Amino acid sequence: METLLPIIVQVITGIIGGQAVGAAVKQAAMSQLPKILSGAIGGVGGAAILGSLLGGGAIDPAAATAAAGGIGDALNLNNIVGGAGGGAILTAIVGAVMNAMKK
């Protein structure tokens, strides 16, 4: 569970970022399923990229267990900002591609 919780946080923040971009950018106008999928995938990818850039890509299970039930390690800056940013970016890209395919 200690290694699954950060991924859940990344997926949820990625979906939130994707939904925000979908609502703000009209060229990313698409149905809910592509927004949710691209947000979730972008959230995990964005958090992994940000984590590797900041040097915190690997999760130490012993440190996660030592935290308050693992929740303290899961709610860090890499997971939240990387997840939301990655979800937003990938959703915008998918929306632009889908919009270009319609024309």
NUPABA-146968 format. One line per 8 residues: number of its first residue (from 1); for each residue z, x, y of N, C-alpha, C, O. Coordinates in Angstrom, 1 decimal, padded with zeros to 4 digits. Layout:
N
NUM	Z X Y Z X Y Z X Y Z X Y ~ ...
***
This chain:
103
1	000.0 000.8 -001.2 000.0 000.0 000.0 000.0 000.9 001.3 -000.5 000.4 002.3 ~ 000.6 002.1 001.1 000.6 003.0 002.3 -000.7 003.4 002.8 -000.9 003.6 004.0 ~ -001.7 003.5 001.9 -003.0 004.0 002.2 -003.9 002.8 002.6 -005.0 002.9 003.2 ~ -003.6 001.6 002.1 -004.4 000.4 002.4 -004.1 -000.2 003.8 -005.0 -000.8 004.4 ~ -002.9 -000.1 004.3 -002.5 -000.7 005.5 -003.3 -000.1 006.7 -003.7 -000.9 007.6 ~ -003.6 001.2 006.8 -004.4 001.6 007.9 -005.8 001.1 007.9 -006.4 000.8 008.9 ~ -006.4 000.9 006.7 -007.7 000.3 006.5 -007.7 -001.1 007.0 -008.7 -001.6 007.6 ~ -006.7 -001.8 006.7 -006.6 -003.2 007.1 -006.5 -003.3 008.6 -007.2 -004.2 009.2
9	-005.8 -002.4 009.2 -005.7 -002.4 010.7 -007.0 -002.1 011.3 -007.4 -002.7 012.3 ~ -007.8 -001.1 010.7 -009.1 -000.7 011.2 -010.1 -001.9 011.1 -010.9 -002.1 012.0 ~ -010.0 -002.6 010.0 -011.0 -003.7 009.8 -010.7 -004.8 010.8 -011.6 -005.4 011.4 ~ -009.4 -005.2 011.0 -009.0 -006.2 011.9 -009.4 -005.9 013.4 -009.9 -006.7 014.1 ~ -009.1 -004.6 013.8 -009.4 -004.2 015.1 -010.9 -004.1 015.3 -011.4 -004.4 016.4 ~ -011.6 -003.7 014.3 -013.1 -003.7 014.3 -013.7 -005.1 014.5 -014.6 -005.2 015.3 ~ -013.1 -006.0 013.8 -013.6 -007.4 014.0 -013.3 -007.9 015.4 -014.2 -008.6 016.0 ~ -012.2 -007.6 015.9 -011.8 -008.0 017.3 -012.8 -007.4 018.3 -013.3 -008.0 019.2
17	-013.1 -006.1 018.1 -014.0 -005.4 019.0 -015.4 -006.0 018.9 -016.1 -006.1 019.9 ~ -015.8 -006.3 017.6 -017.2 -006.9 017.4 -017.3 -008.3 018.1 -018.3 -008.6 018.6 ~ -016.2 -009.1 017.9 -016.2 -010.4 018.5 -016.3 -010.3 020.1 -016.9 -011.1 020.7 ~ -015.5 -009.3 020.6 -015.5 -009.2 022.1 -016.9 -008.8 022.6 -017.4 -009.3 023.6 ~ -017.6 -007.9 021.9 -018.9 -007.5 022.3 -019.9 -008.7 022.1 -020.8 -008.9 023.0 ~ -019.8 -009.4 021.0 -020.6 -010.6 020.8 -020.5 -011.6 021.9 -021.4 -012.3 022.2 ~ -019.3 -011.8 022.4 -019.0 -012.8 023.5 -019.5 -012.3 024.8 -019.9 -013.0 025.7 ~ -019.4 -011.0 025.0 -019.7 -010.4 026.4 -021.2 -010.1 026.5 -021.7 -010.3 027.6
25	-021.9 -009.6 025.5 -023.3 -009.2 025.6 -024.1 -010.3 025.0 -024.0 -010.6 023.8 ~ -025.0 -010.8 025.8 -025.9 -011.9 025.3 -026.9 -011.4 024.3 -027.4 -012.2 023.5 ~ -027.4 -010.1 024.4 -028.4 -009.6 023.5 -027.8 -009.4 022.1 -028.5 -009.1 021.2 ~ -026.5 -009.4 022.0 -025.8 -009.3 020.7 -025.5 -010.7 020.1 -024.7 -010.9 019.3 ~ -026.3 -011.7 020.7 -026.0 -013.1 020.2 -026.5 -013.2 018.8 -027.7 -013.1 018.5 ~ -025.6 -013.4 017.9 -025.9 -013.6 016.5 -024.8 -014.5 015.8 -023.8 -014.8 016.5 ~ -025.0 -014.8 014.6 -024.1 -015.7 014.0 -022.8 -014.9 013.6 -022.7 -013.7 013.8 ~ -021.8 -015.6 013.2 -020.5 -015.0 013.0 -020.5 -014.0 011.8 -019.8 -013.0 011.9
33	-021.2 -014.3 010.8 -021.2 -013.3 009.6 -021.6 -011.9 010.0 -020.9 -011.0 009.6 ~ -022.8 -011.7 010.6 -023.1 -010.4 011.0 -022.1 -009.7 012.0 -021.9 -008.5 011.9 ~ -021.5 -010.5 012.9 -020.5 -010.0 013.8 -019.3 -009.5 013.1 -018.8 -008.5 013.4 ~ -018.9 -010.3 012.1 -017.7 -009.9 011.4 -017.9 -008.7 010.5 -017.1 -007.8 010.5 ~ -019.1 -008.7 009.8 -019.4 -007.6 008.9 -019.6 -006.3 009.7 -019.1 -005.2 009.3 ~ -020.4 -006.4 010.8 -020.6 -005.1 011.5 -019.4 -004.7 012.2 -019.1 -003.5 012.4 ~ -018.5 -005.6 012.7 -017.3 -005.2 013.3 -016.3 -004.5 012.3 -015.7 -003.5 012.6 ~ -016.2 -005.1 011.1 -015.3 -004.5 010.1 -015.8 -003.1 009.6 -015.0 -002.2 009.6
41	-017.1 -003.0 009.4 -017.7 -001.7 009.0 -017.6 -000.7 010.1 -017.2 000.5 009.9 ~ -017.9 -001.1 011.3 -017.8 -000.2 012.5 -016.3 000.2 012.7 -016.1 001.3 013.2 ~ -015.4 -000.7 012.5 -014.0 -000.4 012.7 -013.5 000.7 011.8 -012.8 001.6 012.2 ~ -013.9 000.6 010.5 -013.4 001.7 009.6 -014.1 003.0 009.9 -013.5 004.1 009.9 ~ -015.4 002.9 010.2 -016.2 004.1 010.5 -015.7 004.7 011.8 -015.6 006.0 011.9 ~ -015.5 003.9 012.9 -015.1 004.5 014.2 -013.7 005.1 014.1 -013.4 006.1 014.7 ~ -012.8 004.5 013.3 -011.5 005.1 013.2 -011.5 006.4 012.4 -010.8 007.3 012.7 ~ -012.4 006.4 011.4 -012.5 007.7 010.6 -013.1 008.8 011.5 -012.7 009.9 011.4
49	-014.1 008.5 012.3 -014.7 009.5 013.2 -013.7 009.9 014.2 -013.5 011.1 014.5 ~ -013.0 009.0 014.9 -012.0 009.4 015.9 -010.9 010.2 015.2 -010.4 011.1 015.8 ~ -010.5 009.8 014.0 -009.4 010.5 013.3 -009.8 011.9 013.0 -009.0 012.9 013.1 ~ -011.0 012.1 012.6 -011.5 013.5 012.3 -011.7 014.3 013.6 -011.4 015.5 013.6 ~ -012.1 013.7 014.7 -012.2 014.4 015.9 -010.8 014.8 016.5 -010.7 015.9 017.1 ~ -009.8 014.0 016.3 -008.5 014.3 016.8 -007.6 015.1 015.8 -006.5 015.4 016.1 ~ -008.2 015.3 014.6 -007.4 016.1 013.6 -006.5 015.3 012.8 -005.6 015.8 012.1 ~ -006.5 013.9 012.8 -005.6 013.1 012.0 -006.4 012.3 011.0 -006.0 011.1 010.8
57	-007.4 012.8 010.4 -008.3 012.0 009.5 -007.6 011.7 008.2 -007.8 010.6 007.7 ~ -006.8 012.6 007.7 -006.2 012.4 006.4 -004.9 011.7 006.5 -004.1 012.0 007.5 ~ -004.6 010.8 005.6 -003.3 010.1 005.6 -002.4 010.7 004.6 -002.8 010.8 003.4 ~ -001.2 011.1 005.0 -000.2 011.7 004.1 000.6 010.6 003.5 001.4 010.0 004.3 ~ 000.6 010.2 002.2 001.4 009.1 001.7 002.9 009.3 001.9 003.6 008.3 002.1 ~ 003.3 010.5 001.8 004.8 010.8 002.0 005.2 010.5 003.4 006.3 009.9 003.6 ~ 004.4 010.8 004.4 004.7 010.5 005.8 004.6 009.0 006.0 005.4 008.5 006.8 ~ 003.7 008.3 005.4 003.6 006.9 005.5 004.8 006.2 004.9 005.3 005.2 005.5
65	005.3 006.7 003.8 006.4 006.1 003.2 007.7 006.3 004.0 008.5 005.5 004.1 ~ 007.8 007.5 004.6 008.9 007.8 005.5 008.9 007.0 006.7 010.0 006.8 007.3 ~ 007.8 006.5 007.2 007.8 005.7 008.4 008.3 004.3 008.0 008.6 004.1 006.8 ~ 008.5 003.4 008.9 009.1 002.1 008.7 008.2 001.3 007.8 007.4 000.4 008.3 ~ 008.3 001.5 006.5 007.5 000.7 005.6 006.0 001.1 005.7 005.2 000.3 005.2 ~ 005.6 002.2 006.3 004.2 002.5 006.4 003.6 001.9 007.7 002.5 002.3 008.0 ~ 004.2 001.0 008.3 003.6 000.3 009.4 003.5 001.2 010.7 002.6 001.0 011.5 ~ 004.4 002.1 010.8 004.3 003.0 012.0 003.1 003.9 011.9 002.6 004.2 013.0
73	002.8 004.4 010.8 001.6 005.3 010.6 000.3 004.5 010.7 -000.7 005.0 011.2 ~ 000.3 003.3 010.3 -000.9 002.4 010.4 -001.3 002.0 011.8 -002.4 001.9 012.1 ~ -000.3 001.8 012.6 -000.5 001.3 014.0 -000.5 002.5 014.9 000.2 002.5 015.9 ~ -001.4 003.5 014.7 -001.5 004.6 015.6 -002.8 004.5 016.4 -003.6 003.6 016.2 ~ -002.9 005.4 017.3 -004.1 005.3 018.3 -005.4 005.4 017.6 -006.4 004.8 018.0 ~ -005.5 006.3 016.6 -006.8 006.5 015.9 -007.2 005.2 015.3 -008.4 004.8 015.4 ~ -006.4 004.5 014.6 -006.7 003.2 013.9 -007.1 002.1 014.9 -008.1 001.4 014.6 ~ -006.3 001.9 015.9 -006.5 000.8 016.8 -007.7 001.0 017.7 -008.6 000.2 017.8
81	-007.7 002.2 018.5 -008.8 002.4 019.4 -010.1 002.7 018.7 -011.2 002.2 019.0 ~ -010.0 003.5 017.6 -011.2 003.8 016.8 -011.8 002.6 016.2 -013.0 002.4 016.1 ~ -010.9 001.7 015.7 -011.4 000.5 015.0 -012.1 -000.4 016.0 -013.1 -001.0 015.7 ~ -011.4 -000.7 017.1 -012.0 -001.6 018.1 -013.3 -001.0 018.7 -014.3 -001.7 018.9 ~ -013.3 000.3 019.0 -014.5 000.9 019.6 -015.6 000.9 018.6 -016.8 000.6 019.0 ~ -015.3 001.3 017.4 -016.4 001.4 016.4 -017.0 000.0 016.1 -018.2 -000.1 015.9 ~ -016.1 -001.0 016.0 -016.6 -002.3 015.7 -017.4 -002.8 016.9 -018.4 -003.5 016.6 ~ -017.0 -002.5 018.1 -017.8 -003.0 019.2 -019.2 -002.3 019.3 -020.2 -002.9 019.6
89	-019.2 -001.0 019.1 -020.4 -000.2 019.2 -021.4 -000.7 018.1 -022.6 -000.9 018.3 ~ -020.9 -000.8 016.8 -021.8 -001.2 015.7 -022.3 -002.6 015.9 -023.5 -002.9 015.6 ~ -021.5 -003.5 016.4 -021.9 -004.9 016.6 -023.0 -004.9 017.7 -023.9 -005.7 017.6 ~ -022.8 -004.1 018.8 -023.8 -004.1 019.8 -025.2 -003.6 019.3 -026.2 -004.1 019.7 ~ -025.1 -002.5 018.5 -026.3 -002.0 017.9 -027.0 -003.0 017.0 -028.2 -003.2 017.0 ~ -026.2 -003.6 016.1 -026.8 -004.6 015.2 -027.4 -005.8 016.0 -028.4 -006.3 015.6 ~ -026.7 -006.2 017.0 -027.2 -007.3 017.9 -028.5 -007.0 018.5 -029.4 -007.8 018.6 ~ -028.6 -005.7 019.0 -029.8 -005.3 019.7 -031.0 -005.2 018.7 -032.1 -005.6 019.0
97	-030.7 -004.7 017.5 -031.8 -004.6 016.5 -032.2 -006.0 016.0 -033.4 -006.3 015.9 ~ -031.2 -006.9 015.8 -031.6 -008.3 015.4 -032.4 -009.0 016.5 -033.3 -009.8 016.2 ~ -032.0 -008.7 017.8 -032.7 -009.3 018.9 -034.2 -008.8 019.0 -035.1 -009.5 019.3 ~ -034.3 -007.5 018.8 -035.7 -006.9 018.8 -036.5 -007.4 017.6 -037.8 -007.5 017.8 ~ -035.9 -007.7 016.5 -036.7 -008.2 015.4 -037.2 -009.6 015.6 -038.2 -010.0 015.0 ~ -036.5 -010.4 016.4 -036.9 -011.8 016.7 -038.2 -011.8 017.5 -038.9 -012.8 017.5 ~ -038.4 -010.8 018.3 -039.6 -010.8 019.2 -040.8 -010.4 018.5 -041.9 -010.3 019.2
***
